[in-house]
Amino acid sequence: MSSNDRKLIAVIGATGQQGGAVVRALQASGQFKVRALTRNPGKHRELAEEVVEVDLDRPETLKAAFEGARGVFLVTNFWEKGTDEHKQATAAVRAATDAGVKHFIWSTLPDVEAISGGKFHVPHFTGKAKVDRIVKEAGFAYHTFVIAPFFYQNLAGSLAPQKQADGSMGWALPLDPAVRCIHMGDISELGIIVPAHSRTRIRQAMASICLSSVIL
């Protein structure tokens, strides 16, 4: 398939875990042209066929980022200092509709506040969930919600074993000693799911990464 025949997919967060997995899977499929979106394109020219500068806190950069794109994958980073996910996602949705994007794929999480009846406050989940309605009401021909679990890869990164006060090594992740299990997934599986939904053009789908209950 020639480059001109392949649909263009723009991936926000292409240098991160989720966006990076999506970029790699899209490229491996050979069915899409990939535009990797990053704040520092000069440092990541090898990421994809196109590497374009975008900053979710600068909505004016989104117009060129989405121009000509059939689909957009969006993930926002709650943990980055000063991030307003609702504002960022709203700007991305607006820019995508203006650009005529047909399929918008949003990496979201469950609304813990609603599920628990207000008992639990988990802002990095609920904040994303509150964007769902914005995506639904934007009028895209197709939209997909991808719900990702905790990733195995986190245990080798930010939540890797840390040296404890007694000199032993232990996990930074707090666990209930009576349960000692957690649902996990492989970050690479997210990349596989996104191109699958781009191909099948599902109108309203909620894709969960394959989960496994792991005894720690």
Secondary structure, DSSP 4 states (H G I P E B T S, - for coil): --GGGSEEEEEETTTSHHHHHHHHHHHHHSSEEEEEEES-GGG-TTSSSEEEE--TT-GGGHHHHHTT-SEEEE---TTSTT--HHHHHHHHHHHHHHTT-SEEEEEE---HHHHTTTS---HHHHHHHTTHHHHHTTT-SEEEEEE--EEGGGGGTTTS-EE-TTS-EE-SS---TTT-EEEEE-HHHHHHHHHHHHHHT-SEEEEE---EEEE-
